[in-house]
Amino acid sequence: DWSSDVCSSDLDPFTIHQDEYKQAYARRGHSAAEVLVAQAVGKSAPAKPAAIDVFNTSSWDRNEVVMIEIHAAWSDVSMRNAEGQPVAVQHLADGKLAFRAASVPALAAARFTLSKERIQATGSAYADAKAMTIGNELVQLKIDPESGAVVSLRRKGIDADLVNPGDDGNRGLDDYLYILERNSEENRARQSGDVVATVVDGGPLVARLRIESPAPNCKTLVREITVFDGSDEIVVENRMDKIMERKPEGTFFGFPFNVPGGQWRIDVPWAVVRPELDQLPGANRNYYCVQRWCDLSNNDFGVTWVTLDANMMQFAPIRYTPAWGLEPWRTEIAPGGTLYSWVCNNHWETNYKAGQEGPLTFRYVLRPHVGQDRKSVV
């Protein structure tokens, strides 16, 4: 028990001990994972000098752009695959090397060899800071210059824009929302001020657009959107430097999707749940704990929202729930197209720290898809 009522002002020794005790779970898990990876990689054939092995742990073949750390001495290189065919590469702003790992077999690996020859990279990924757009041959996104949110998302094969601006006050996808105190309808503060867009990587394999803006209860808010050549995968990374606040607060990123008549499906441990349809009377409908993804689809198209760091979400409208009383709890729900990623919360006076501060990163992946094909869910 964090005993949040105790640590609402100064952190006492009990609180510090609890923090260290609970952090140990994650640290032990990280160490165990590193051992397993080392054991698996150690059984592969020894890599030749300047060779890269790409492992595919999925049960299907994969053809994707891979990004790797590379030594400074190889800052100007290209690649060849195991058959000796040239592989185009792109040197990224963060020093990494991007290349397309084509046809990597399921549950196997493919080897690529670095070389000093020059190979012209080709691809469709692009980013434009002035127009505030980013995309490729499959997906196109436009950023709202007033909010920094994604005001338009279109995918090839879908005759509709997948964003519903204005729903529950959200100006677009990944719109920042901060609510102070316990009334979810009051003290709602959103990003305001100058929005600055910068092209980090301009393609052609990888395009990344950085959006910087002021935000309530943040020293800084940086949102980055990344797309890849030949892929409908959209990576969203939000980095915020949060200010400590021990009053009740909630921090959210809103995603107002436009999928008329769509059905939500939520990935939970060992099951996929449809809100309301698969819930018992008395089950929690105010918020949901997501294992990996939520999918909203109708018969023609849909979009999968993957969360990598923040596992609590709500459907609009936001509903706060105290630790006591039954009135605030929903007895039924018919969710529309808007969900909120609930990234910071100190509303319950038990079992967690009374405030959050410092640098925080929250990553999401959006996968629009045609028809009922939800392969992106996997």
C-alpha positions, 0 to 999 in steps of 0.5 A, a space after each residue: 500500500 502506497 498510503 497516499 494520504 501519508 505521502 501527500 506532502 513529504 515522502 516518508 521512509 515507508 513510502 520510499 521503501 514501498 517505491 523501491 519494493 515495487 520497482 524491484 518487480 520490473 527490474 527483476 523481470 527486465 533482468 530475466 528477459 535479458 537472460 532469455 534473449 542472450 540464451 536465444 541469440 547465443 544458439 545462432 550461428 556466429 555472425 560474420 564481421 559487419 553482419 546483422 542477424 534479424 530475428 523474427 519471433 512471430 509465427 508468420 513471415 515478415 517484410 518490414 523496415 528495421 532500425 538498428 544502432 550502428 558504430 560511427 565507423 559505419 556511418 556511410 554504408 549500405 547492405 546486402 542480403 543473404 543472396 548478395 542482393 543490394 538492400 537500400 538503407 537510410 541513415 536516421 537523425 538519431 544515428 541509427 540505420 534503417 533498412 528493409 528486412 524482406 521475407 524474414 521467415 517465421 520463427 527464424 532469422 535472416 542475415 544482412 551484411 554491411 558494405 561500403 558501396 553506395 546504393 540509392 534508397 527508394 521509398 514513399 515515406 515523406 514528411 513536410 513541416 510547412 504543410 504539417 503532413 506525413 505519410 507514404 503510399 498507404 497512409 496520409 496524416 495532417 496535423 492541426 497547426 493550432 493543437 498539434 493533434 492529427 486532424 486527418 488520417 486517410 488510408 488507401 482503400 478506405 473512402 473516409 477520413 478516420 478522424 472525427 475532430 470535435 468529438 468530446 472536445 478533441 481536436 484530433 487524434 493524440 490530443 492532450 487533455 489535463 483535468 485538475 480535481 475530481 470533476 471530469 467536466 470542470 477544469 479541463 485544460 488542453 494544449 494552447 500556444 505555438 505549435 512547432 513542427 520539425 522534420 526529423 527524418 524525411 524518408 524515403 524508408 522512414 519519415 518522422 515529424 516532431 511536434 512541439 508545444 506548451 501543455 498544461 502541467 508540463 514543462 515540455 510536450 513533444 509528440 513524434 509521428 513516424 511512418 515507414 515505406 510500404 507499411 500502414 503502421 503509424 507510430 506515435 511517441 509522446 514525451 512529456 516532462 510532467 510537473 508534480 501535482 498532488 491534488 487529484 488530477 488526470 492526464 489523457 491523450 484523446 483519440 476520436 476515431 471515425 468508424 461509423 457503426 463500428 464495434 470495439 474489441 479490447 485485448 485483455 489477458 486471454 480474451 478479446 472483449 466487446 464492451 457491454 456485450 461481453 460484460 456481466 452486470 456490475 462489471 467495470 464500464 468506467 475504464 478498462 485495462 488493456 493488455 495491448 490493443 483496442 480495435 474499432 471496425 465496421 464491415 468495411 474498414 477499421 483502425 487498431 489502436 495499440 498502447 505500448 506503455 499506458 494500459 488504462 483507457 476510457 471511452 468518452 465521456 470521461 468518468 471519474 470514479 472514487 474509491 467509495 460509492 456506487 453512483 459514479 459507476 456506469 451500469 451500461 455503456 454504448 461507446 462511440 468512436 472516441 477513447 482516451 489513454 489515461 496516462 497519469 492518475 492519482 485519484 485513489 488514495 491507495 496502492 500507488 504514488 500520490 503524484 507523478 513528475 519528470 520525463 514520461 514517454 507514452 507510445 502508441 501504434 495506429 493500424 488502419 485496415 480495410 474490411 474485417 482484416 485485423 491482421 494488424 491486431 496480431 
